[in-house]
Amino acid sequence: MARVTVEDCVVKVPNRFDLVMLAAQRARELSVGGALTVDRDNDKNPVVALREIAETSIDIQKLQDSLIQGLQKHADTDEITEDDSAQMLELEESLLAAAAEGSLAESASSGDDEVEEVEESSLTDENVAPEDGHE
């Protein structure tokens, strides 16, 4: 097969979007050292992948399974013990308490703003050292 077209591949994989995903997966496999099932003929990996799909020299179901597995995210989940539950409960209670204190502190700090403004205005150039070390 000198030239591969989408029409040659659509016969094997009817959905064009699936075809693109499968060809891309196979091209990635080829780029990391996957075994060729057709002659390369100086073609790049995507073209070789399409030629393999058109000639059904690869198992399309296996390729689809590897595509799905590559896209899945696997999160290790540890079972939560009673100790972990107790620690999470304590943490939640402490966060709620801190949040309650923070809201009280905000309402009490409304009078402190005036003090901070006065302290900032009392700074003079004499108290500030030059950044570059020259006066």
ZIDAZI-V205414 format. One record per pair of residues at least 12 apart in sequence whose C-alpha atoms are under 7 Angstrom apart, sorted by the first residue. I is the first residue (numbers start at 0). GAP is how many residues later the second one is. D is the distance in Angstrom with one decimal. If there is no record, write none. Layout:
i | gap | d
I | GAP | D
I | GAP | D
This chain:
i | gap | d
3 | 46 | 6.9
3 | 47 | 6.0
7 | 46 | 5.6
8 | 41 | 6.9
8 | 44 | 6.2
8 | 45 | 4.5
11 | 42 | 6.5
21 | 41 | 6.6
21 | 42 | 6.4
22 | 23 | 6.4
22 | 26 | 5.4
22 | 27 | 5.8
23 | 22 | 6.6
24 | 42 | 6.0
25 | 23 | 5.6
26 | 18 | 5.0
26 | 19 | 5.1
26 | 22 | 5.5
29 | 15 | 6.4
30 | 14 | 6.8
36 | 15 | 6.7
36 | 20 | 6.0
37 | 14 | 6.4
